[in-house]
Amino acid sequence: MTANLAGDVTMRYVDLPPSEPADAVPVLLLHGFGTNFGMNWSAAGWPQALGGAGLRVLGPDLRGHGGSDKPLDEAAYLPERFTADLLGLLDELAVDRVDLVGYSMGSRLAWELALTAPDRVRRAALGGFGPVNAFADADLSAPGAGDTPFDQVFRTVSGLAGNDAEALAACARGQAARPFAADPAPVGVPLLFVSGARDTLATGAEDLAARCGGTHVEIPGRDHANAVSSRVFKQAVVDFLVG
Amino acid sequence: MAEDNTTFTLPDLGEGLVEATVLEWQVAVGDRVERNAPLVEVETTKSAVVIPSPTEGRVVTLHAEENEVVPVGAPLVTFAVTVSDDAPRAGIVGKVPTEEARPARRVRLKPPTD
């Protein structure tokens, strides 16, 4: 686990070489809101699945999360601040291009990074993500107080060890300040969408995939919380990145 | 060479969690598994987790069905583990596992630069 200065925040990340050294494009894993690399990806078996396929894994804790700094100012969480961190990380590691694998908010940021710097992104796999507004009807001045799907997510993650509820609230407001738009879509970056069949936060993923020339894989029986560890998801991503 | 049966229980997954739901077995009865290979995918109230195999061995019994809720400490899998015949056994009930070679570290450790 290493940390570096990417702009205004110190970012913690891991850099995991593959089990079989290979010169494949590294994979940058972007976790979801309120989690971190270890919880979203490591515990769910992703480094093993990707490393076993000969892929180097780069796993940051995004700003406001895990072992990275947690500013309290919502402007620090605009999507472009995250993409600047990630480009800073790639520069620091002297990595020209990566494949992206995101989950939930991490997928939204993967889309943003592919839009901002298409020359740095070879392919992007977006898990647990669709064009619906994740913050619909939520009062972001007091996240967790209401009863919307986002309030429920917020209550769960704000209670996790190591999380800072105030930073997460600022993060939600920063993300919500730039509503997702399906147009323009990233150019020249093949996209894969993967989502649980019961994932309401990924509603519309199939249509979004069709609109931007991507493919969509559905994980039977899974919802937003439990699709991330699925073998179907991992296999779809490995096939997409290595196949 | 002989085989001993050893049963692995649902480990403490941290944060005060007392149970987990089995989502999907990654192994079947009769499979030979390597240590650290994916064993079972479980879901807690906090997250979805893949539990790696604690040992190399052959799967003898899976103690929970998919979608079943398992308390921490309850039996999860029984393995038949190969033991060498000349391994010291006298006076030991069960078996002291032989420590295997440490897996190569994949995490680079470097102190924070701040």
Interface residues (C-beta under 8 A of the other chain):
Chain A: M1 T2 A3 N4 L5 T10 R12 V14 D15 L16 P17 T35 M39 N40 A43 A44 G45 P47 Q48 G51 T156 L160 A161 A225 N226 A227 V228 S229 S230 R231
Chain B: G14 E15 L23 E24 Q26 N36 P38 E41 E43 T45 K46 S47 A48 V49 V50 P52 R106 V107 R108 L109 K110 P112 T113 D114
